[in-house]
Amino acid sequence: MKTFLYGASGHAKVIAEILEENNIQIGGLFDDNPEIKNLLEYKCFGKYDEKKLKNNKLIISVGDNNIRKNIAEKNSLINFDTVIDKSANVSKRALVKKGTVIMKGVSINSETKIGYHCIINTNSSIDHDCNIGDFVHISPNSALAGNVFVGEGTHIGTGVNVIPNLIIGKWCVIGAGAVIINNIPDFSVVVGNPGKIIKENYI
Ligand SMILES: CC(C)(COP(=O)(O)OP(=O)(O)OC[C@H]1O[C@@H](n2cnc3c(N)ncnc32)[C@H](O)[C@@H]1OP(=O)(O)O)[C@@H](O)C(=O)NCCC(=O)NCCS
C-alpha cells in the first residue's frame, strides 16, 4: 500500500517528509498544473487519475481549505490516509478523522476531536475538549486553550492564541498573531490583540 499526494505544493513537501519518516511509501503526486513534473524525488502525474491511484491511499496536500473541501467532496469514495508525525503528542483519548495531517511538535490533549482533512501545523497546540471542524487549518505555533470550538473551514493563522471555552465560527480567518478572547461569528476575518473583526471572509 502506497500513499499519493494531491497538490504539489510546499505543504506537500512537509507531508512527504513525514511519510518518509513513518516508512510509508509515496506513490507520487497529482496536481492540476501539468507543468509540474516532480516534487522532491517524486513524480507528479498531472491531474488526479483514479486509475493511477488504484487501491492506494491519498492525502490532499493543498493548503487552501476551500479547495481541499472541493477535492474531498468530489472524491468521497477514496481511501484517504491520515498522517501524524512521530514527534506529535496526541492524547489516546483524542479523535483524529481521515485525511487530516498532524505536523511536527504538535500537542493534542484529552478528548479533543479533529475533523476530516484538517491541517494541524508545526508546533501548534490544541488543549483538552476542543472540537475542530472539517477542513480547518491551525497554522504553526498557534495555541488553542481547552474547550474551544472551531467551525468548518476556518483558518487560524500563525502564532494565534485562543482563550478557553470560545466558539470560533465556520470559514473564518484569524490573522497571524491574533489573541482571541471573544466568540467569533461565521465568515469573520479577525486581527490583533484583542482580536477584532475587520471584514467578512467571502469564499
Ligand atoms: C488577516 C489576513 C488574512 C488579512 O489579509 P488581507 O485580507 O490580505 O488583508 P490586508 O493585508 O489588506 O490587511 C487589512 C488590514 O489588516 C491589517 N492586518 C493584516 N493582517 C494582520 C495581522 N495578522 N495582525 C494585525 N493586523 C493585520 C493590515 O495592516 C491592514 O490594516 P489597515 O487597513 O489599517 O492598513 C492576513 O494578513 C493574515 O494574517 N493571514 C494569516 C497568514 C498565515 O498565518 N498563514 C499561515 C500559513 S502556514
The ligand as an ORCA input file, in Angstrom:
! r2SCAN-3c Opt
* xyz 0 1
  C      -5.512     38.621      8.382
  C      -5.080     38.449      6.961
  C      -5.786     37.224      6.354
  C      -5.513     39.691      6.214
  O      -5.078     39.621      4.898
  P      -5.758     40.571      3.795
  O      -7.198     40.199      3.663
  O      -4.916     40.494      2.563
  O      -5.774     41.999      4.463
  P      -4.729     43.199      4.333
  O      -3.328     42.717      4.230
  O      -5.267     44.087      3.262
  O      -4.890     43.911      5.749
  C      -6.066     44.596      6.141
  C      -5.721     45.378      7.398
  O      -5.463     44.465      8.480
  C      -4.120     44.644      8.971
  N      -3.600     43.314      9.221
  C      -3.477     42.302      8.339
  N      -3.019     41.195      8.934
  C      -2.827     41.499     10.224
  C      -2.359     40.771     11.336
  N      -2.023     39.490     11.219
  N      -2.324     41.395     12.536
  C      -2.673     42.703     12.657
  N      -3.137     43.444     11.629
  C      -3.195     42.857     10.432
  C      -3.366     45.367      7.865
  O      -2.284     46.093      8.388
  C      -4.455     46.234      7.294
  O      -4.644     47.327      8.129
  P      -5.049     48.804      7.564
  O      -6.387     48.614      6.896
  O      -5.077     49.640      8.784
  O      -3.966     49.157      6.598
  C      -3.532     38.185      6.815
  O      -2.802     39.373      6.988
  C      -3.011     37.147      7.804
  O      -2.579     37.446      8.928
  N      -3.042     35.877      7.336
  C      -2.546     34.737      8.089
  C      -1.432     34.079      7.284
  C      -0.848     32.891      7.995
  O      -0.624     32.901      9.202
  N      -0.626     31.831      7.226
  C      -0.106     30.602      7.781
  C       0.355     29.695      6.670
  S       1.011     28.210      7.301
*
